[in-house]
Amino acid sequence: MKTNNISKSKTDSGHIFSNHALLLLIIPVIAEQFLTSLMGLADSMMVSNVDDYSLGAVQLVDSINILVNQAFAALATGGVVICSNFIGQKNKDKAQEAARQVSLSALILSVSITLICLLFRNGILNTVFGKVEDALMVKAQVYFFITILSFPGIALYNAGSAIYRAQGNTRRPLLISIVCNFINIAGNAVFIYVFGLGVAGAALSTFISRWLSAIVVFVYLHNKDQMISIRDYRTIRPQGYLIKRVLALGIPNGIENSMFQFGKLVIQSTVSTMGTVAITAQAMTNIMENVNGVAACGVGIGLMTVVGQSLGAGRKDEARYYVKKMAVWAEIAIILSCLFVFALRGPITSLGGMNYESAKLCMYMCGLITIVKPLFWVPAFLPAYGMRAAGDVRFSMILSVISMWTIRVGVTIALVHVFGFVSPVAVWCGMFSDWFVRGVFFTIRFMSGKWLDHRVA
């Protein structure tokens, strides 16, 4: 495969990335994010055909697995920033060494987490979920044990795909993700329906697809005819400086994401007291809101590579320019996605088998999101991707954590428990308030230029 040379020369307009290069970068990321969302939904639907305990076990355990995966995703974020910065400097040797250190860090972190989770898996389940029905807990224990063994696979795949994104190649991770996700679905069908393994079958399929994706991405990274290649694995030794820089960028992002997940769990517990209609409506609304945000998130992920390479080349002006430019692209993506989901909200609730009251409430909340999200989401999230790529990770972490707990969670709990507004609409009021506050502070930070004063590598 030919090396992607988009970072090596300016375009005719004087900018580092042409519009064509930007589209080649972000479209595969958007497709991969969308595919992942669909595959997760397909997994749940296939397991739900076994019994309610199986679906419940998968959903409970996945709430833990998401937290673990956030740690791996945070490490990958640090890898994207470091590697793309060295690429912008046209320092191929440093970029390759950074990629080796990211891979080593992913292996060490994931094996450590795997061993801890294996040793304390039953205690973790009992602590997090407390007293649940014995049949549900047994299935959860089986599913958790097998998926724990897949942690190194997902960590290494995240590291490998981050290395490819850093050099502007988002197409390869997409192709690997497509193949492995469909293998996961096929594995589910075989293990669940043919061999009757239930949750164990779903976990085995996940285990195989995750390890396969890790193996395939590192087989490709072994190819020396590309910008970054990883070879001679036995010669990789820890380099404290690079590992420290990766962790310094990744850990704050991991804390931010983890606090976000904890906040969601608190909000979900509040909704669970509102009755079946509210729970069902909120669950389906969450799915639709995730879908209409996939494209804009893909733009943000691509922005990290663009800003990283721009700053590595010493072009702060370019970093500013691309944050503004891709914010416009993200806004267009949000508007189109919201309108698309809004148009399909009726058929979606019908296919989901929702009763009339739940469907009515869900469609109402979807309408609110369609109006508010295009106003607040982009300033609340898009600049943060660029700031992380510039090394301004502590500001993003502190603002996001404070805003999550004081605004999103605080407003939701106040509306429900103080003002007696017993409806999941309260959750979205809290979320919209959070988006607004984040947007104000991120805009001020961006305009100040202080986010450009950090040293990445």
C-alpha positions in Angstrom: 0.0 0.0 0.0 1.3 3.5 -0.8 2.2 5.8 2.0 -0.3 8.6 2.7 1.6 11.8 1.9 -1.0 14.3 2.9 1.2 15.8 5.6 4.3 16.2 3.4 3.4 19.2 1.3 1.0 22.1 1.2 -2.0 22.1 -1.1 -2.3 24.7 -3.8 -4.3 26.9 -1.5 -1.4 27.0 1.0 -3.1 24.7 3.5 -1.6 21.4 4.7 -4.8 19.4 4.0 -7.1 19.8 0.9 -10.8 19.3 1.2 -10.3 16.0 -0.7 -7.7 14.8 1.8 -10.0 15.8 4.7 -12.9 13.8 3.3 -10.7 10.8 2.7 -9.7 11.1 6.4 -13.1 11.6 8.1 -15.5 9.5 5.9 -14.0 6.1 6.9 -14.0 7.2 10.6 -17.7 8.1 10.4 -18.5 4.8 8.6 -16.6 2.9 11.3 -18.4 4.7 14.1 -21.8 4.1 12.5 -20.9 0.4 11.9 -19.9 -0.1 15.5 -23.2 1.4 16.7 -25.2 -0.9 14.4 -23.2 -4.0 15.3 -23.8 -3.3 19.0 -27.5 -3.1 18.4 -27.4 -6.3 16.4 -25.6 -8.1 19.2 -28.3 -7.1 21.7 -31.1 -8.2 19.4 -29.6 -11.6 18.8 -29.0 -12.3 22.5 -32.5 -11.1 23.3 -33.9 -14.1 21.4 -32.4 -16.5 24.0 -34.2 -15.2 27.1 -34.6 -12.0 29.2 -31.8 -13.1 31.6 -29.3 -13.4 28.8 -30.1 -9.9 27.5 -30.0 -8.5 31.0 -26.6 -10.2 31.7 -25.1 -8.8 28.5 -26.3 -5.2 29.2 -25.2 -5.3 32.8 -21.7 -6.6 32.0 -21.3 -4.3 29.1 -21.8 -1.3 31.4 -18.6 -2.4 33.1 -16.8 -3.3 29.8 -17.5 0.2 28.5 -15.6 1.7 31.4 -12.6 -0.6 30.7 -12.7 0.2 27.0 -12.6 3.9 27.8 -9.2 3.4 29.3 -8.0 1.7 26.1 -9.6 4.4 24.0 -7.9 7.1 26.1 -4.5 5.5 25.6 -5.2 5.4 21.8 -6.0 9.1 21.9 -2.6 9.8 23.4 -1.1 7.7 20.6 -2.8 9.6 17.9 -1.7 12.9 19.3 2.0 11.9 19.8 2.4 10.1 16.5 0.6 12.7 14.4 2.8 15.4 16.0 6.0 13.6 15.0 4.6 13.1 11.5 3.9 16.8 11.2 7.6 17.3 12.2 8.5 14.9 9.4 10.4 12.8 12.0 9.6 9.3 10.8 12.0 7.6 13.3 10.4 9.3 16.3 6.9 8.6 15.0 7.7 4.9 14.6 9.3 4.7 18.1 6.2 6.4 19.5 4.0 3.9 17.8 6.1 1.0 19.3 5.7 2.6 22.8 2.0 3.0 22.3 1.6 -0.6 21.4 3.8 -1.8 24.4 1.8 0.4 26.7 -1.5 -1.0 25.4 -0.3 -4.5 25.9 1.0 -3.9 29.5 -2.2 -1.9 30.5 -4.6 -4.4 29.1 -2.9 -7.5 30.5 -2.8 -5.8 33.9 -6.5 -4.9 33.8 -7.3 -8.4 32.5 -5.5 -10.1 35.5 -7.2 -7.8 38.0 -10.7 -8.4 36.5 -10.1 -12.2 36.4 -9.1 -12.3 40.1 -11.9 -10.1 41.3 -14.6 -10.6 38.7 -17.3 -12.0 41.0 -16.7 -9.3 43.6 -16.8 -6.6 40.9 -20.2 -7.9 39.7 -21.6 -8.1 43.2 -20.3 -4.6 44.1 -21.6 -2.9 41.0 -25.0 -4.6 40.7 -25.7 -5.7 44.2 -28.5 -8.3 44.6 -29.9 -9.5 41.3 -31.7 -12.8 40.5 -29.4 -15.8 40.7 -30.1 -16.9 37.1 -29.1 -13.4 35.9 -25.9 -13.3 37.9 -24.8 -16.8 36.7 -25.1 -15.7 33.1 -23.4 -12.4 33.9 -20.5 -14.2 35.4 -20.1 -16.4 32.3 -20.3 -13.5 29.9 -17.9 -11.3 32.0 -15.2 -14.1 32.4 -15.0 -14.6 28.6 -15.1 -11.0 27.6 -12.4 -10.2 30.1 -10.1 -12.4 28.1 -10.7 -10.2 25.1 -9.5 -7.0 26.7 -5.9 -7.2 25.3 -7.4 -7.7 21.8 -9.5 -4.6 21.9 -6.7 -2.6 23.5 -4.2 -3.6 20.8 -6.7 -3.0 18.0 -7.4 0.5 19.4 -3.6 1.2 19.5 -3.1 -0.1 16.0 -6.0 1.8 14.5 -4.8 5.0 16.3 -1.4 4.6 14.7 -3.1 4.4 11.3 -5.3 7.4 12.0 -2.3 9.5 13.1 -0.8 9.0 9.6 -4.0 9.9 7.9 -5.0 6.4 7.0 -8.5 5.8 8.3 -9.5 3.5 5.5 -7.6 0.5 6.8 -9.1 0.4 10.3 -12.5 0.7 8.7 -12.0 -2.3 6.5 -10.7 -4.3 9.4 -13.6 -3.3 11.5 -16.1 -4.2 8.8 -14.7 -7.7 8.4 -14.3 -8.4 12.1 -17.7 -7.0 13.0 -19.4 -9.3 10.5 -17.4 -12.2 11.8 -18.8 -11.3 15.2 -22.4 -11.4 13.9 -21.7 -14.7 12.1 -20.1 -16.1 15.3 -23.2 -15.0 17.3 -25.4 -16.9 14.9 -23.4 -20.0 15.0 -22.7 -20.1 18.8 -26.1 -19.0 19.9 -28.5 -20.6 17.4 -26.5 -23.6 16.2 -24.7 -24.7 19.3 -27.1 -23.2 21.8 -24.4 -21.6 23.9 -26.4 -18.5 24.9 -24.4 -15.7 26.5 -21.3 -17.8 26.4 -21.7 -18.0 22.6 -22.1 -14.2 22.4 -19.0 -13.7 24.5 -16.9 -16.2 22.5 -17.9 -14.4 19.3 -16.7 -11.1 20.8 -13.5 -12.7 22.0 -12.7 -14.1 18.5 -13.5 -10.9 16.6 -11.6 -8.7 19.0 -8.4 -10.8 18.9 -8.7 -11.2 15.1 -8.9 -7.4 14.6 -5.8 -6.9 16.8 -3.8 -9.6 14.9 -4.9 -8.2 11.5 -4.1 -4.6 12.3 -0.6 -5.5 13.5 0.1 -7.7 10.5 -0.6 -4.7 8.3 1.6 -2.5 10.6 4.4 -4.9 9.9 4.6 -3.7 6.3 7.6 -1.5 6.0 6.3 0.3 2.9 4.2 2.8 4.8 4.8 6.0 6.9 4.8 4.1 10.2 5.6 0.4 10.5 6.2 -1.7 13.6 8.7 -4.5 13.2 11.1 -6.5 15.4 8.7 -6.7 18.4 11.3 -8.5 20.5 13.5 -5.4 20.5 10.8 -3.1 21.9 11.9 -1.8 25.3 10.0 0.8 27.5 11.1 4.4 26.9 10.0 6.4 29.9 9.8 9.8 28.2 7.5 8.7 25.4 5.3 6.5 27.6 5.0 9.4 30.1 3.9 11.7 27.2 1.3 9.2 25.9 -0.1 8.7 29.4 0.0 12.5 30.2 -2.3 12.9 27.2 -4.3 9.8 27.6 -5.1 9.7 31.3 -7.0 13.0 31.6 -9.1 11.9 28.6 -9.7 8.5 30.3 -10.8 10.2 33.5 -13.1 12.5 31.5 -14.7 9.6 29.7 -15.0 7.5 32.8 -16.7 10.3 34.8 -19.1 10.7 31.8 -20.0 7.0 32.0 -20.5 7.2 35.8 -22.7 10.3 35.3 -24.8 8.3 32.8 -25.2 5.5 35.3 -26.5 8.0 37.9 -29.0 9.5 35.4 -30.1 6.0 34.3 -30.8 5.1 38.0 -33.0 8.2 38.2 -35.0 7.2 35.1 -35.4 3.7 36.4 -37.8 5.1 39.1 -40.2 6.6 36.6 -41.8 3.4 35.4 -41.7 1.2 32.3 -43.0 3.8 29.8 -40.3 6.2 30.8 -37.6 3.6 30.8 -38.5 2.2 27.4 -38.9 5.7 25.8 -35.5 6.9 27.3 -33.7 3.7 26.1 -34.9 4.2 22.5 -34.3 7.9 22.5 -30.7 7.3 23.7 -30.2 5.0 20.7 -31.5 7.6 18.2 -29.4 10.4 19.8 -26.3 8.3 19.5 -27.0 7.6 15.9 -27.5 11.3 15.0 -24.2 12.1 16.6 -22.0 9.6 14.9 -21.1 11.7 11.9 -20.1 14.7 14.0 -18.0 12.5 16.3 -16.3 11.1 13.3 -15.4 14.7 12.2 -14.0 15.3 15.7 -11.8 12.2 15.6 -10.4 13.1 12.2 -9.7 16.6 13.5 -7.3 15.2 16.1 -5.0 13.9 13.3 -5.3 17.2 11.4 -4.5 19.4 14.4 -1.7 17.1 15.5 0.1 17.2 12.2 -0.4 20.9 11.8 1.1 21.6 15.2 3.9 19.2 14.5 4.7 21.2 11.5 4.8 24.4 13.6 1.6 25.8 12.0 -0.6 27.1 14.8 -2.5 29.1 12.3 -3.4 25.9 10.5 -4.6 24.3 13.7 -7.0 27.3 14.4 -8.1 27.2 10.8 -9.0 23.5 10.8 -10.9 23.6 14.1 -13.1 26.4 12.6 -13.5 24.7 9.2 -14.3 21.3 10.6 -16.7 22.8 13.1 -18.7 23.9 10.1 -18.6 20.4 8.7 -19.7 18.9 12.0 -22.6 21.4 12.2 -23.8 20.3 8.7 -23.4 16.7 9.8 -25.4 17.3 13.0 -28.3 19.0 11.1 -28.5 16.4 8.4 -28.3 13.5 10.9 -30.9 15.0 13.2 -33.3 15.5 10.4 -32.7 12.0 9.1 -33.4 10.4 12.5 -36.4 12.7 13.1 -37.9 11.6 9.8 -37.5 7.9 10.7 -38.6 8.2 14.4 -42.0 6.7 13.7 -40.9 3.6 11.8 -38.1 3.1 14.4 -40.5 3.1 17.3 -42.8 0.8 15.4 -40.0 -1.7 14.5 -38.9 -1.6 18.2 -42.3 -2.9 19.2 -42.9 0.1 21.5 -46.4 0.7 23.0 -48.3 3.8 22.2 -47.4 5.8 25.3 -43.7 5.0 25.1 -43.5 5.7 21.4 -45.3 9.0 21.8 -42.9 10.1 24.6 -39.9 8.9 22.6 -40.9 10.9 19.5 -41.5 14.0 21.6 -38.0 13.8 23.0 -36.5 13.1 19.6 -38.2 16.3 18.4 -36.6 18.3 21.2 -33.2 16.9 20.3 -33.6 17.8 16.7 -34.2 21.4 17.6 -31.6 21.8 20.4 -28.7 19.6 19.3 -27.7 21.6 16.2 -27.6 24.8 18.4 -25.4 23.5 21.2 -23.5 20.3 20.4 -20.7 21.5 18.1 -19.3 24.2 20.4 -19.7 21.9 23.3 -17.6 19.0 21.8 -15.8 19.8 18.5 -13.2 22.3 19.9 -12.3 19.8 22.6 -11.0 17.3 20.0 -8.6 19.9 18.6 -7.5 21.0 22.1 -6.7 17.4 23.1 -4.6 17.1 19.9 -2.7 20.3 21.0 -2.0 18.8 24.5 -4.6 20.9 26.3 -6.1 17.8 28.0 -6.4 19.0 31.6 -8.7 21.9 30.8 -11.0 19.6 28.8 -11.0 17.1 31.6 -11.7 19.6 34.4 -14.4 21.4 32.5 -16.1 18.2 31.4 -16.2 16.6 34.8 -17.4 19.7 36.6 -20.1 20.4 33.9 -21.2 16.8 33.9 -21.8 16.6 37.7 -22.9 20.1 38.5 -25.0 20.8 35.4 -26.1 17.6 33.7 -26.6 15.5 36.8 -27.5 18.4 39.0 -30.2 19.8 36.8 -31.7 16.4 36.2 -31.8 15.4 39.9 -33.2 18.9 40.8 -36.0 18.7 38.2 -37.0 15.2 39.3 -36.5 15.2 43.0 -37.0 18.9 43.9 -39.5 20.1 41.4 -41.3 16.8 40.9 -40.8 16.7 37.1 -41.1 12.9 36.8 -40.3 12.5 33.2 -37.2 11.5 31.2 -37.5 14.9 29.5 -35.7 16.1 32.7 -32.7 14.1 31.6 -32.6 16.0 28.3 -33.0 19.3 30.0 -30.0 18.5 32.1 -28.0 17.4 29.0 -29.0 20.5 27.0 -27.9 22.7 29.9 -24.6 20.8 30.0 -24.0 21.3 26.3 -24.7 25.0 26.6 -22.3 25.6 29.5 -19.5 23.5 27.9 -19.9 25.4 24.6 -19.5 28.7 26.3 -16.3 27.8 28.1 -14.8 25.9 25.2 -15.5 28.9 22.9 -13.8 31.2 25.3 -10.8 28.9 25.6 -10.5 28.5 21.9 -10.7 32.3 21.2 -8.0 32.9 23.9 -5.5 30.8 22.1 -4.1 29.4 25.4 -4.9 25.8 24.2 -2.0 26.3 21.7 0.6 26.9 24.4 1.3 23.2 25.3 4.2 21.0 24.3 3.0 17.7 22.9 6.2 15.8 22.0 
